[in-house]
Amino acid sequence: MPFSTTSPLTGEPLAPVEATPVGSVAQLVSRAREAQAAWASKPLEARMEAIYRVKDRILDAGEEIARVLRTECGKPEGEAWTAEVIPNADLVEHWIEGIEEALAPEEVSLDPMTYPGKSGAIHAVPRGVIALITPWNFPVAIPLRTIVPALLAGNAIVFKPSEHSPRAGALVAKLFEGLLPPDVFVLVQGGGDVGAALVSSGPDLIVFTGSVPTGRKIAEAAARALTPVSLELGGKDAAIVLDDADVERAARGIVWGAFNNAGQNCASIERVYVHEKIAGALVDRMVALTRQLRVGEDVGPLTTQQQLEVVQRHVDGARELGAEVLCGGKATGRGLLFEPTIVKVTGDEGRIPLMTDETFGPVLPVVIVKSEDEAIRRANDSRYGLTASVWTKKTSRGEQLAERLRAGVVTVNNHGFTAAIAAAPWSGVGESGFGVTNSKHALREFTRPRFVLVDKSSAKSELWWMPYTPSLVATVKAMSILRSASRSIGEKLRALIMLLSNAPKRLMGR
């Protein structure tokens, strides 16, 4: 059955997209499982050759990617290129350059006395079929962060993009057309019912990026099936501006960090704690910069009507509780555009949803603090813990404060852009979830360890094999004495004699 969405810029309906029948999802997963075994058995070099071609496809499709994102999500062209084209080409190159080392077997050191003739290694084994469910805010970049390394590691992918960005999802799938064996990469389209069917279809790993309530439902369903999950959920990211910060850089960086992608970014700055010494200058400059932003060009629309309503409700609720709207504060009336907004918050911020709940829109609340300790305490007082930033001229001071922040990513004098760095892990704590994307640490999500031990011993028996004779007890007692730091030299000499006289008997099976 086809479904449609509307343009967030104009409100006009977009061409319908065919939904995947719910009843066919389990069969598609089964076909992916059959295809995955053959894909994983291919030499890594063959998988690398196939995936490396995606880099040029991304670059060559840059205009198309930007056009689809503009039409479907309202994303400004500059943001499409800088967030979802160039970084994705870099992503492919990073994984191609590093995948051999990342997947190389890891030797395990074994004591030759205890384990004579034995060697062991840990191999990274693909999970199998990965169910990938992604959101509409970065509908090209977010899925590729899983797809590229997971395919290189030998997995198959069943990918469901958001029902609000199905055309971008189809464009992602198109990047891999003709490069992979049939059914190694399967695209399914539709809403929550298709997503639920995918979760319950028996995948070997579920990777989900999205809201906390949906993440909880997926985790609960996965727990019943003992299916591992990787969850990257929301954020309520804080920026801390210290008394020695460069006001101009901090103002420009925070305005970008709050309003890029219309604030529809789990790493958007949604709270600013600024030292009272420079608060006046910083806030004035941020307001001036925000008023210069072109709505629709620099700051795109909200992608969904529901999100627009959340943003308006947060702003109105903060105003009713005494917050001061310094600029913006309302929808423009054109499509789903909302004015970039700065709100000065005083009093008990715990009562204000704008300060506690994820807004996911172009709204920047500012709180004035008296000290860095107060700023750290308030920043950490959140259910979320994805990213944070510290702004100061003394970078060593910023690094020290970073150690105290409850967040998976901390930047000093910048914010939120590290998701575009393929070598840098992206993760969070609390209600931000517990998955990891990017970096070698992500491979721990997409693979499982398999330990392989090779025994070249020519002995007739092992020390610990049956029968459990007196020579076994004498041997292990001697070994324990030799290993103990509290035993005397005399005791260890006697133990050594005992070991030499009994160990050979055990290795002969006596």
C-alpha positions as CSV (number, residue, x, y, z in Angstrom):
1,M,0.0,0.0,0.0
2,P,1.5,3.4,-0.9
3,F,1.9,6.2,1.6
4,S,2.8,9.8,1.2
5,T,4.3,12.7,3.1
6,T,4.2,16.5,2.6
7,S,6.9,19.0,2.0
8,P,7.8,20.7,5.3
9,L,8.7,23.8,3.2
10,T,5.4,24.2,1.3
11,G,3.0,21.7,2.8
12,E,2.4,20.2,-0.6
13,P,2.0,16.4,-0.8
14,L,5.0,14.5,-2.2
15,A,4.8,11.5,-4.5
16,P,3.6,8.3,-2.8
17,V,6.0,5.6,-1.7
18,E,5.1,2.0,-1.7
19,A,5.1,0.4,1.8
20,T,6.4,-3.0,2.4
21,P,3.7,-5.4,3.4
22,V,4.0,-6.3,7.1
23,G,3.5,-9.9,6.4
24,S,6.5,-10.1,4.1
25,V,9.1,-8.7,6.6
26,A,9.9,-12.0,8.2
27,Q,10.5,-13.6,4.9
28,L,12.8,-10.8,3.8
29,V,14.8,-11.3,7.0
30,S,15.1,-15.0,6.3
31,R,16.3,-14.3,2.8
32,A,18.9,-11.9,4.2
33,R,20.1,-14.5,6.6
34,E,20.7,-17.0,3.7
35,A,22.5,-14.3,1.7
36,Q,24.6,-13.3,4.7
37,A,26.4,-16.6,5.0
38,A,27.8,-16.4,1.5
39,W,28.6,-12.7,1.9
40,A,30.6,-13.3,5.1
41,S,32.5,-16.2,3.4
42,K,33.9,-13.9,0.8
43,P,37.4,-12.6,1.3
44,L,37.5,-9.3,3.1
45,E,39.3,-7.8,0.1
46,A,36.3,-8.6,-2.0
47,R,33.9,-6.9,0.4
48,M,36.2,-3.9,0.6
49,E,36.3,-3.6,-3.2
50,A,32.5,-3.6,-3.4
51,I,32.0,-1.1,-0.6
52,Y,34.8,1.3,-1.7
53,R,32.8,2.1,-4.8
54,V,30.1,3.7,-2.7
55,K,32.5,6.6,-1.9
56,D,32.4,7.9,-5.5
57,R,28.7,7.2,-5.8
58,I,28.1,9.4,-2.8
59,L,30.1,12.2,-4.2
60,D,28.6,11.9,-7.7
61,A,25.1,11.8,-6.2
62,G,25.7,15.0,-4.1
63,E,23.3,17.1,-6.0
64,E,20.6,14.4,-5.9
65,I,21.1,13.9,-2.2
66,A,20.9,17.6,-1.5
67,R,17.7,17.9,-3.6
68,V,16.0,15.0,-1.9
69,L,16.8,16.3,1.5
70,R,15.6,19.7,0.6
71,T,12.3,18.4,-0.8
72,E,11.6,15.8,1.9
73,C,13.1,17.3,5.1
74,G,13.5,21.0,4.2
75,K,17.3,20.8,4.9
76,P,19.3,23.8,3.5
77,E,21.6,22.9,0.7
78,G,24.7,23.9,2.6
79,E,23.8,21.6,5.5
80,A,23.1,18.7,3.1
81,W,26.5,18.9,1.6
82,T,28.4,19.5,4.8
83,A,26.5,17.0,7.0
84,E,25.4,14.2,4.6
85,V,27.6,14.2,1.5
86,I,31.2,15.0,2.2
87,P,31.4,13.3,5.6
88,N,29.9,10.1,4.2
89,A,32.5,9.9,1.5
90,D,35.1,10.3,4.3
91,L,33.3,7.6,6.3
92,V,33.7,5.0,3.5
93,E,37.3,5.9,3.0
94,H,38.0,5.6,6.8
95,W,36.5,2.2,7.0
96,I,38.2,0.9,3.9
97,E,41.6,2.1,5.2
98,G,41.1,0.6,8.7
99,I,38.9,-2.5,8.4
100,E,41.7,-5.0,7.9
101,E,43.4,-4.0,11.1
102,A,40.1,-3.6,13.0
103,L,39.1,-7.2,12.1
104,A,42.5,-8.8,12.4
105,P,42.6,-11.7,14.9
106,E,43.9,-10.8,18.3
107,E,46.4,-13.2,19.8
108,V,45.8,-14.3,23.4
109,S,48.9,-14.8,25.6
110,L,48.9,-18.3,27.2
111,D,51.3,-19.4,29.9
112,P,53.5,-22.1,28.3
113,M,53.9,-24.0,31.6
114,T,50.2,-24.3,32.3
115,Y,49.1,-24.6,28.6
116,P,52.1,-26.2,26.8
117,G,51.8,-26.3,23.0
118,K,48.7,-24.1,22.8
119,S,48.0,-20.9,21.1
120,G,44.8,-18.9,20.8
121,A,43.3,-16.0,19.0
122,I,40.1,-13.9,19.1
123,H,38.3,-13.5,15.8
124,A,35.6,-10.9,15.1
125,V,32.6,-12.8,13.7
126,P,29.7,-11.0,12.0
127,R,26.5,-10.9,14.0
128,G,24.4,-12.0,11.0
129,V,21.4,-10.0,10.0
130,I,21.2,-6.5,11.4
131,A,17.9,-4.7,11.6
132,L,18.5,-1.0,11.1
133,I,15.8,1.5,12.0
134,T,16.8,5.2,11.5
135,P,15.2,8.6,11.9
136,W,14.4,11.5,9.6
137,N,16.8,14.2,10.9
138,F,19.9,12.9,9.1
139,P,18.4,10.3,6.9
140,V,21.5,9.6,4.8
141,A,24.3,10.1,7.3
142,I,22.9,8.1,10.2
143,P,22.2,4.8,8.4
144,L,25.5,4.9,6.6
145,R,27.4,4.9,9.9
146,T,26.0,1.5,10.5
147,I,25.7,0.1,7.0
148,V,29.3,0.6,5.8
149,P,31.2,-1.0,8.7
150,A,28.5,-3.7,9.3
151,L,28.7,-4.8,5.6
152,L,32.4,-4.8,5.6
153,A,32.4,-7.0,8.8
154,G,30.3,-9.6,6.8
155,N,26.7,-8.8,8.0
156,A,23.5,-8.5,6.0
157,I,21.3,-5.4,6.5
158,V,17.6,-5.0,6.6
159,F,17.0,-1.3,6.6
160,K,13.9,0.6,7.5
161,P,14.2,4.4,7.2
162,S,11.7,6.7,8.8
163,E,8.3,7.0,7.2
164,H,8.9,10.7,7.1
165,S,12.0,10.4,4.9
166,P,11.4,7.3,2.8
167,R,12.9,8.8,-0.4
168,A,16.2,9.5,1.3
169,G,16.2,5.9,2.6
170,A,15.6,4.7,-1.0
171,L,18.5,6.9,-2.1
172,V,20.8,5.2,0.5
173,A,19.8,1.8,-0.8
174,K,20.5,3.0,-4.4
175,L,24.1,3.7,-3.5
176,F,24.7,-0.1,-3.0
177,E,22.7,-1.3,-6.1
178,G,24.7,-3.8,-8.2
179,L,27.6,-3.9,-5.7
180,L,26.3,-6.6,-3.3
181,P,24.8,-10.1,-3.8
182,P,21.0,-10.2,-3.8
183,D,19.4,-9.8,-0.3
184,V,22.5,-8.8,1.5
185,F,21.0,-5.3,1.7
186,V,17.2,-5.2,2.0
187,L,15.2,-2.0,2.1
188,V,11.8,-2.0,3.8
189,Q,9.5,1.0,3.8
190,G,6.6,2.0,6.1
191,G,5.6,3.1,9.5
192,G,5.7,1.7,13.0
193,D,3.9,-1.5,12.1
194,V,6.7,-2.4,9.6
195,G,9.3,-1.4,12.2
196,A,7.6,-3.7,14.8
197,A,7.5,-6.5,12.4
198,L,11.2,-6.1,11.7
199,V,12.1,-6.1,15.4
200,S,10.1,-9.3,15.9
201,S,11.4,-11.1,12.8
202,G,14.4,-12.6,14.5
203,P,17.4,-10.4,13.6
204,D,20.7,-11.0,15.2
205,L,21.1,-7.3,16.2
206,I,18.8,-4.3,16.3
207,V,20.3,-0.9,15.7
208,F,17.9,1.9,16.4
209,T,18.3,5.7,16.4
210,G,15.2,7.7,17.5
211,S,13.1,8.7,20.5
212,V,13.4,7.4,24.0
213,P,9.8,5.9,24.2
214,T,10.3,4.0,20.9
215,G,13.7,2.8,22.1
216,R,12.3,1.5,25.3
217,K,9.6,-0.5,23.3
218,I,12.3,-2.0,21.0
219,A,14.5,-2.9,24.0
220,E,11.6,-4.6,25.8
221,A,10.7,-6.6,22.7
222,A,14.4,-7.5,22.0
223,A,14.8,-8.6,25.6
224,R,12.1,-11.2,25.3
225,A,13.9,-12.7,22.3
226,L,17.3,-12.2,23.8
227,T,18.3,-10.1,20.8
228,P,21.1,-7.6,21.4
229,V,20.3,-3.9,20.7
230,S,22.2,-0.7,20.0
231,L,20.2,2.3,21.0
232,E,21.1,5.9,20.2
233,L,18.3,8.0,21.6
234,G,17.7,11.6,22.6
235,G,19.8,14.4,24.0
236,K,19.5,17.6,26.0
237,D,23.0,18.8,25.3
238,A,24.6,21.6,27.4
239,A,27.2,24.2,26.5
240,I,29.2,25.7,29.3
241,V,30.7,29.1,28.7
242,L,33.4,30.1,31.2
243,D,34.3,33.6,32.2
244,D,37.4,33.7,30.0
245,A,35.7,32.5,26.8
246,D,36.2,34.2,23.4
247,V,32.8,35.8,23.2
248,E,32.6,36.1,19.4
249,R,33.7,32.5,18.8
250,A,31.4,31.1,21.5
251,A,28.4,33.1,20.3
252,R,28.9,31.9,16.7
253,G,29.6,28.3,17.6
254,I,26.7,28.1,20.0
255,V,24.2,29.7,17.5
256,W,25.3,27.1,14.9
257,G,25.2,24.3,17.5
258,A,21.7,25.2,18.5
259,F,20.1,26.0,15.1
260,N,21.8,23.7,12.5
261,N,19.3,21.3,11.0
262,A,16.7,23.5,12.7
263,G,17.8,22.1,16.0
264,Q,16.6,18.6,14.9
265,N,19.8,17.0,16.1
266,C,20.2,14.8,19.1
267,A,23.5,16.8,19.6
268,S,21.9,20.2,19.3
269,I,22.7,22.7,22.1
270,E,19.5,22.8,24.1
271,R,20.9,24.4,27.2
272,V,23.6,27.1,27.7
273,Y,25.1,27.9,31.1
274,V,27.1,31.1,30.9
275,H,29.2,32.7,33.6
276,E,27.7,36.0,34.8
277,K,30.9,37.8,34.1
278,I,30.4,37.6,30.3
279,A,26.7,36.7,30.2
280,G,25.6,40.2,29.0
281,A,28.1,40.4,26.1
282,L,27.5,36.8,25.0
283,V,23.7,36.9,25.1
284,D,23.6,40.2,23.2
285,R,25.9,38.8,20.5
286,M,24.0,35.5,20.2
287,V,20.7,37.4,19.8
288,A,22.2,39.7,17.2
289,L,23.6,36.7,15.2
290,T,20.3,34.8,15.5
291,R,18.3,37.8,14.1
292,Q,20.6,37.7,11.1
293,L,19.7,34.1,10.2
294,R,17.4,33.6,7.2
295,V,14.5,31.4,8.0
296,G,14.1,28.8,5.3
297,E,17.7,29.3,4.1
298,D,20.0,29.2,7.1
299,V,17.4,27.6,9.4
300,G,15.2,25.1,7.7
301,P,11.7,23.9,8.7
302,L,10.7,21.3,11.3
303,T,10.2,18.0,9.4
304,T,6.9,17.1,11.0
305,Q,3.8,18.9,12.3
306,Q,4.1,17.0,15.5
307,Q,7.6,18.4,16.1
308,L,6.5,21.9,15.4
309,E,3.8,21.5,18.0
310,V,6.4,20.3,20.6
311,V,8.6,23.3,19.9
312,Q,5.8,25.8,20.2
313,R,4.5,24.1,23.4
314,H,8.0,24.3,25.0
315,V,8.5,28.0,24.2
316,D,5.0,28.9,25.4
317,G,5.4,26.9,28.6
318,A,8.7,28.5,29.4
319,R,7.2,32.0,28.9
320,E,4.3,31.2,31.1
321,L,6.7,30.1,33.9
322,G,8.6,33.4,33.7
323,A,11.2,32.9,31.0
324,E,12.0,35.8,28.7
325,V,11.9,35.3,24.9
326,L,14.7,37.4,23.6
327,C,14.1,36.8,19.9
328,G,11.9,34.5,17.8
329,G,9.4,32.5,19.6
330,K,6.8,31.5,17.0
331,A,6.1,29.7,13.8
332,T,6.3,31.8,10.7
333,G,3.1,30.4,9.2
334,R,5.0,29.2,6.1
335,G,5.2,25.4,5.9
336,L,6.7,24.1,9.2
337,L,9.2,27.0,9.6
338,F,9.8,28.2,13.2
339,E,11.8,31.3,14.0
340,P,15.2,30.6,15.6
341,T,14.5,31.5,19.3
342,I,16.6,32.4,22.3
343,V,15.0,32.2,25.7
344,K,16.5,33.5,29.0
345,V,15.6,31.2,31.8
346,T,15.6,32.1,35.5
347,G,14.3,30.4,38.6
348,D,13.7,26.7,39.0
349,E,14.6,25.2,35.6
350,G,13.4,21.8,36.8
351,R,9.8,23.0,36.4
352,I,10.3,24.0,32.8
353,P,10.0,21.3,30.1
354,L,12.2,23.4,27.8
355,M,15.0,22.8,30.2
356,T,14.4,19.1,31.0
357,D,12.8,17.5,27.9
358,E,14.3,17.2,24.4
359,T,12.9,20.0,22.3
360,F,14.4,19.0,19.0
361,G,13.9,22.4,17.4
362,P,15.4,25.8,16.9
363,V,15.2,27.0,20.5
364,L,18.1,28.0,22.7
365,P,17.5,28.5,26.4
366,V,20.2,30.4,28.3
367,V,20.9,30.3,32.1
368,I,23.3,32.6,33.9
369,V,25.5,31.0,36.5
370,K,27.9,32.2,39.2
371,S,30.7,29.6,38.8
372,E,32.0,26.7,36.7
373,D,31.0,24.3,39.5
374,E,27.4,25.5,39.3
375,A,27.5,25.1,35.5
376,I,28.8,21.5,35.7
377,R,26.2,20.6,38.3
378,R,23.4,21.9,36.3
379,A,24.7,20.5,33.0
380,N,24.9,17.0,34.6
381,D,21.4,17.3,36.2
382,S,19.7,15.7,33.2
383,R,18.2,12.3,32.2
384,Y,20.3,12.6,29.1
385,G,24.0,12.4,28.5
386,L,25.0,12.5,24.8
387,T,27.3,15.5,24.0
388,A,28.4,18.7,25.8
389,S,30.8,21.5,25.2
390,V,33.0,23.8,27.2
391,W,34.0,27.2,25.9
392,T,37.2,28.8,27.3
393,K,40.5,30.3,26.1
394,K,42.4,28.0,28.4
395,T,42.0,24.6,26.6
396,S,43.6,22.7,29.5
397,R,40.9,24.1,31.8
398,G,38.3,22.9,29.3
399,E,39.8,19.4,29.2
400,Q,39.8,19.2,33.0
401,L,36.1,20.1,33.1
402,A,35.3,17.6,30.3
403,E,36.3,14.9,32.7
404,R,33.5,16.0,35.0
405,L,30.7,16.1,32.5
406,R,28.3,13.2,32.2
407,A,28.3,12.8,28.4
408,G,29.6,10.5,25.8
409,V,31.2,13.2,23.7
410,V,32.7,16.5,25.0
411,T,34.2,19.2,22.8
412,V,36.2,22.2,23.9
413,N,35.4,25.4,22.0
414,N,33.2,23.7,19.5
415,H,30.1,21.5,19.5
416,G,28.4,18.5,18.1
417,F,30.2,18.1,14.8
418,T,32.2,15.0,15.8
419,A,29.5,12.6,14.5
420,A,31.0,13.4,11.1
421,I,34.4,12.1,12.2
422,A,34.4,8.4,11.4
423,A,37.3,7.6,13.8
424,A,35.6,9.2,16.8
425,P,33.1,7.1,18.8
426,W,29.6,8.5,19.2
427,S,27.7,7.3,22.3
428,G,25.8,8.4,25.3
429,V,24.7,7.6,28.9
430,G,21.3,7.6,30.6
431,E,18.3,8.1,28.3
432,S,20.7,8.9,25.5
433,G,21.1,5.2,25.1
434,F,24.0,2.8,25.1
435,G,24.9,2.2,21.5
436,V,28.1,3.2,19.7
437,T,28.5,4.4,16.2
438,N,31.8,5.4,14.4
439,S,35.3,4.3,15.4
440,K,36.6,0.8,16.0
441,H,34.4,0.6,19.1
442,A,31.3,0.4,16.8
443,L,32.6,-3.0,15.5
444,R,31.9,-4.4,19.0
445,E,28.2,-3.8,18.1
446,F,28.4,-5.4,14.6
447,T,30.6,-8.4,15.5
448,R,30.9,-10.9,18.3
449,P,34.2,-12.5,19.6
450,R,35.0,-16.0,18.7
451,F,38.0,-17.6,20.5
452,V,39.9,-20.3,18.6
453,L,42.5,-22.3,20.4
454,V,45.0,-24.5,18.5
455,D,46.7,-27.3,20.5
456,K,49.9,-28.7,19.1
457,S,50.9,-30.6,22.2
458,S,52.1,-34.1,21.7
459,A,51.5,-35.2,25.3
460,K,49.2,-38.2,25.8
461,S,47.1,-36.3,28.4
462,E,46.4,-32.9,29.9
463,L,47.1,-31.9,33.4
464,W,43.5,-31.5,34.3
465,W,42.1,-34.5,32.5
466,M,40.8,-37.6,34.3
467,P,41.7,-39.6,36.3
468,Y,42.1,-37.3,39.3
469,T,45.2,-39.0,40.8
470,P,47.5,-38.1,43.6
471,S,50.0,-36.8,41.1
472,L,47.4,-34.2,39.9
473,V,46.9,-32.9,43.4
474,A,50.7,-32.8,44.0
475,T,51.3,-30.9,40.8
476,V,48.7,-28.2,41.3
477,K,49.7,-27.7,44.9
478,A,53.3,-27.2,43.8
479,M,52.1,-24.7,41.1
480,S,50.2,-22.7,43.7
481,I,53.2,-22.5,46.0
482,L,55.5,-21.4,43.1
483,R,53.0,-18.6,42.2
484,S,52.5,-17.3,45.7
485,A,54.6,-14.2,46.7
486,S,54.2,-15.0,50.4
487,R,56.1,-18.4,50.2
488,S,59.7,-18.7,51.3
489,I,62.6,-19.7,49.0
490,G,62.8,-23.0,50.7
491,E,59.1,-23.8,50.2
492,K,59.4,-22.9,46.6
493,L,62.4,-25.1,46.0
494,R,60.6,-28.1,47.6
495,A,57.5,-27.2,45.4
496,L,59.7,-27.2,42.3
497,I,61.0,-30.6,43.1
498,M,57.5,-31.9,43.7
499,L,56.3,-30.3,40.3
500,L,59.2,-31.9,38.3
501,S,58.5,-35.3,39.7
502,N,54.7,-35.3,39.3
503,A,53.9,-33.2,36.2
504,P,55.4,-35.8,33.8
505,K,53.2,-38.5,35.3
506,R,50.1,-36.4,34.6
507,L,51.1,-35.7,31.0
508,M,51.3,-39.5,30.6
509,G,47.8,-39.8,31.9
510,R,48.8,-41.2,35.3
